[in-house]
Amino acid sequence: MRILIANVNTTRSMTDSIANQARAVAAPGTEIIGLTPRFGADSCEGNFESYLAAVAVMDKILAYPEPFDAVIQAGYGEHGREGLQELLDVPVVDITEAAASTAMFLGHKYSVVTTLDRTVPLIEDRLKLAGLDARCASVRASGLAVLELEEDPARAVAAIIDQAERAVTQDKAEVIVLGCGGMAGLDEQIRTRLGVPVVDGVASAVTIAESLVRMGLSTSKVRTYATPRPKKVIGWPLELRLDDATV
C-alpha cells in the first residue's frame, strides 16, 4: 500500500517531520511518501495561504508519477480536500476530520489546540462544514506561529500544554486534538503531562486511510464529488495536468 501525504506549506523540514510521524504509525507494508508543494507559502496561517495551498496540493498530487492507494492532506483546517476528492479515485483523508472524528471515540467533548488565534475561525468553519462541531468544546490558540513549532519545540510544547490544560479545566474537554500538521509527534509528551487522550491528526489520518484501502472503499462519485466535467481551464497550474487526465 502506498499513501501520499501532502504538506500544505513549502517548508521541506516540516514535510519530513510529518512523513516520519506517519511512518511511525503505519502498518508493515505501507509506504509513506511525503510531498512538498512546488509553490505556495512557507506556512499556512490564513485564508489566502490556505486557498493557495489547496491549489498547490492538487498540483503536486496530480504530478506524482507512480500509482498510489490513498492521499492525506496534512493541514489542519485548510481548504482543498473536496477538490482532491473530485480529482481522485482513491480515498482522500484530511487530518482535520481524521483527528476530530477519532477524538469523538475517546470522550464526550474534545478541544483543538492550534497555532495563532487568526486560524481559530478557519478551524471552527471546517469542523462545522464536516459536521464535527457539535462535540467540540473549544478551539484554542497557543499563540505560536507554525514555523515556531520547529524553531523552539520546548516552548511549543509548553504553550500547547498551557492551552490544553485550560481546555480541560475551563471548557470541560475530555480529549485534546493537536490542531496543526507541524505538531506531529508532540502528542506523547502532552499526553504524559495532562493525563488525557491527545490525538495527532497525522497518525489518525494514516490509520483511517489504511482502513479505507483495506476495506476497498473510496469517495462516492455519484454526486458531490463526481469527477470534474470536461472543460477548458486556462491560466493556472493544473491546466496541463487536467488536460492530460481528460477530466
C-alpha positions as CSV (number, residue, x, y, z in Angstrom):
1,M,0.0,0.0,0.0
2,R,1.3,3.4,-0.9
3,I,0.0,6.6,0.8
4,L,0.9,10.1,-0.3
5,I,0.9,12.6,2.5
6,A,1.0,16.2,1.3
7,N,2.2,19.0,3.5
8,V,0.2,22.2,2.7
9,N,3.2,24.5,3.0
10,T,6.6,24.7,1.3
11,T,8.8,24.0,4.3
12,R,10.5,20.8,3.5
13,S,11.7,20.1,7.0
14,M,8.0,20.1,8.1
15,T,7.2,17.7,5.3
16,D,9.9,15.4,6.6
17,S,8.6,15.6,10.2
18,I,5.0,14.9,9.1
19,A,6.2,11.9,6.9
20,N,8.2,10.5,9.8
21,Q,5.2,10.7,12.1
22,A,3.1,8.9,9.5
23,R,5.7,6.1,9.1
24,A,5.8,5.6,12.9
25,V,2.2,4.6,13.0
26,A,1.8,3.0,9.5
27,A,1.3,-0.8,9.3
28,P,4.0,-3.0,7.9
29,G,3.9,-2.9,4.2
30,T,2.6,0.6,4.0
31,E,4.8,3.0,2.1
32,I,4.5,6.7,3.1
33,I,5.6,9.3,0.5
34,G,5.9,12.9,1.8
35,L,5.2,15.6,-0.7
36,T,6.0,19.3,-0.6
37,P,4.1,21.7,-2.9
38,R,6.3,23.3,-5.6
39,F,4.7,26.7,-4.9
40,G,3.0,28.4,-2.0
41,A,3.7,29.9,1.4
42,D,6.2,28.5,3.9
43,S,3.4,28.3,6.4
44,C,-0.4,28.5,6.2
45,E,-2.0,30.8,8.8
46,G,-4.9,32.4,7.0
47,N,-7.4,32.2,4.2
48,F,-5.2,33.4,1.4
49,E,-2.4,31.0,2.2
50,S,-5.0,28.2,2.7
51,Y,-6.6,28.6,-0.7
52,L,-3.2,28.9,-2.3
53,A,-2.2,25.7,-0.6
54,A,-5.4,23.9,-1.9
55,V,-4.3,24.5,-5.5
56,A,-0.7,23.7,-4.7
57,V,-1.5,20.4,-3.1
58,M,-3.8,19.4,-6.1
59,D,-1.0,20.3,-8.4
60,K,1.6,18.2,-6.5
61,I,-0.7,15.2,-6.2
62,L,-1.6,15.1,-9.9
63,A,2.1,15.4,-10.8
64,Y,3.1,12.3,-8.8
65,P,4.2,9.8,-11.5
66,E,3.6,6.4,-9.7
67,P,0.4,4.6,-8.6
68,F,-0.8,5.3,-5.1
69,D,-3.6,4.0,-2.9
70,A,-4.7,6.9,-0.8
71,V,-3.9,10.6,-0.1
72,I,-3.6,12.5,3.1
73,Q,-3.9,16.3,3.2
74,A,-1.7,17.3,6.2
75,G,-3.0,20.8,7.0
76,Y,-5.3,21.4,10.0
77,G,-8.3,23.5,9.0
78,E,-7.1,24.0,5.4
79,H,-9.1,24.1,2.2
80,G,-8.8,21.7,-0.7
81,R,-9.9,18.3,0.4
82,E,-13.1,18.4,-1.6
83,G,-11.1,19.2,-4.8
84,L,-8.9,16.3,-4.3
85,Q,-11.9,14.0,-3.8
86,E,-13.3,15.1,-7.2
87,L,-10.0,14.6,-8.9
88,L,-9.0,11.2,-7.5
89,D,-10.5,7.7,-7.4
90,V,-8.6,6.8,-4.2
91,P,-9.5,7.7,-0.6
92,V,-8.6,11.2,0.5
93,V,-8.3,11.9,4.2
94,D,-7.8,15.3,5.8
95,I,-6.1,15.5,9.1
96,T,-8.7,17.9,10.5
97,E,-11.6,15.5,10.1
98,A,-9.4,12.4,10.9
99,A,-8.4,13.9,14.3
100,A,-11.8,15.2,15.3
101,S,-13.6,12.0,14.4
102,T,-11.0,10.0,16.3
103,A,-11.4,12.2,19.3
104,M,-15.1,11.5,19.5
105,F,-14.4,7.8,20.1
106,L,-12.4,8.8,23.2
107,G,-14.5,11.3,25.1
108,H,-17.7,13.3,25.3
109,K,-16.1,16.6,24.2
110,Y,-12.8,17.4,22.5
111,S,-10.8,20.7,22.2
112,V,-8.4,21.7,19.5
113,V,-5.2,23.5,20.4
114,T,-3.7,25.2,17.3
115,T,-1.2,27.9,16.5
116,L,-2.2,31.6,16.0
117,D,-5.6,33.0,17.0
118,R,-6.3,34.0,13.4
119,T,-6.5,30.4,12.4
120,V,-9.2,29.6,15.0
121,P,-12.2,30.7,12.8
122,L,-10.9,28.7,9.9
123,I,-10.7,25.6,12.0
124,E,-14.2,26.2,13.5
125,D,-15.6,26.6,10.0
126,R,-14.0,23.4,8.7
127,L,-15.3,21.4,11.7
128,K,-18.8,22.8,11.2
129,L,-18.7,22.0,7.5
130,A,-17.7,18.5,8.3
131,G,-20.4,18.1,10.9
132,L,-17.9,17.6,13.7
133,D,-18.5,20.8,15.6
134,A,-21.3,19.6,18.0
135,R,-18.9,17.8,20.3
136,C,-16.1,20.4,20.0
137,A,-15.7,22.2,23.4
138,S,-13.4,24.8,22.1
139,V,-10.6,25.7,19.6
140,R,-7.8,27.4,21.5
141,A,-4.7,29.2,20.1
142,S,-1.2,28.6,21.6
143,G,0.0,31.9,20.2
144,L,2.8,30.3,18.3
145,A,3.3,30.7,14.6
146,V,3.6,27.5,12.6
147,L,7.4,27.8,12.0
148,E,8.0,28.5,15.7
149,L,7.0,24.9,16.3
150,E,10.2,23.7,14.7
151,E,12.4,26.6,15.9
152,D,11.7,26.1,19.6
153,P,10.0,22.7,20.4
154,A,10.2,23.1,24.1
155,R,8.5,26.4,24.1
156,A,5.9,24.9,21.7
157,V,5.1,22.0,24.0
158,A,4.8,24.4,27.0
159,A,2.4,26.7,25.1
160,I,0.3,23.8,23.9
161,I,0.1,22.3,27.3
162,D,-0.9,25.6,28.9
163,Q,-3.9,25.9,26.5
164,A,-4.7,22.2,26.7
165,E,-5.0,22.4,30.5
166,R,-7.3,25.4,30.2
167,A,-9.4,23.4,27.7
168,V,-9.8,20.6,30.2
169,T,-10.4,22.7,33.3
170,Q,-12.4,25.6,31.8
171,D,-14.0,24.2,28.7
172,K,-14.6,20.7,30.1
173,A,-12.8,19.0,27.2
174,E,-12.0,15.3,27.8
175,V,-9.8,14.8,24.7
176,I,-7.2,17.2,23.2
177,V,-6.6,17.4,19.4
178,L,-3.4,18.9,18.0
179,G,-4.5,21.5,15.5
180,C,-1.6,21.7,13.2
181,G,0.3,19.3,11.0
182,G,3.5,20.8,12.4
183,M,2.6,19.5,15.8
184,A,3.0,15.9,14.6
185,G,4.9,13.8,17.1
186,L,4.2,16.0,20.1
187,D,1.2,14.0,21.3
188,E,3.0,11.7,23.7
189,Q,4.7,14.5,25.6
190,I,1.5,16.3,26.1
191,R,-0.5,13.2,27.0
192,T,2.0,12.4,29.7
193,R,1.7,15.8,31.2
194,L,-2.1,16.1,31.0
195,G,-3.3,12.6,31.6
196,V,-6.0,12.8,28.9
197,P,-6.0,11.4,25.4
198,V,-4.2,13.6,22.9
199,V,-5.0,13.0,19.2
200,D,-2.5,13.7,16.5
201,G,-4.1,14.3,13.1
202,V,-1.3,12.8,11.0
203,A,-1.4,9.5,13.0
204,S,-5.2,9.4,12.8
205,A,-5.3,10.1,9.1
206,V,-2.8,7.3,8.3
207,T,-4.8,4.7,10.2
208,I,-8.1,5.8,8.7
209,A,-6.6,5.8,5.2
210,E,-5.2,2.3,5.6
211,S,-8.5,1.1,6.8
212,L,-10.4,2.5,3.8
213,V,-7.9,0.9,1.4
214,R,-8.1,-2.4,3.1
215,M,-11.9,-2.3,3.0
216,G,-11.9,-1.4,-0.7
217,L,-13.7,1.9,0.0
218,S,-13.2,5.3,-1.6
219,T,-15.1,8.6,-2.3
220,S,-18.6,8.3,-3.8
221,K,-18.7,9.7,-7.3
222,V,-22.5,9.8,-7.6
223,R,-23.0,13.5,-6.9
224,T,-21.0,15.9,-4.7
225,Y,-17.5,14.6,-5.6
226,A,-18.1,13.5,-9.1
227,T,-15.2,13.8,-11.5
228,P,-15.0,17.4,-12.8
229,R,-16.8,17.9,-16.1
230,P,-14.6,18.2,-19.2
231,K,-14.0,21.9,-19.9
232,K,-11.2,24.3,-20.9
233,V,-9.3,25.5,-17.9
234,I,-6.7,28.3,-18.6
235,G,-4.2,30.3,-16.6
236,W,-3.5,28.2,-13.6
237,P,-1.0,25.4,-12.6
238,L,-3.3,22.5,-13.1
239,E,-4.1,23.3,-16.7
240,L,-1.9,20.8,-18.5
241,R,-2.4,18.1,-15.9
242,L,-6.2,18.4,-16.2
243,D,-6.0,18.2,-19.9
244,D,-3.7,15.1,-19.7
245,A,-6.2,13.5,-17.3
246,T,-9.1,14.3,-19.6
247,V,-11.3,15.3,-16.7
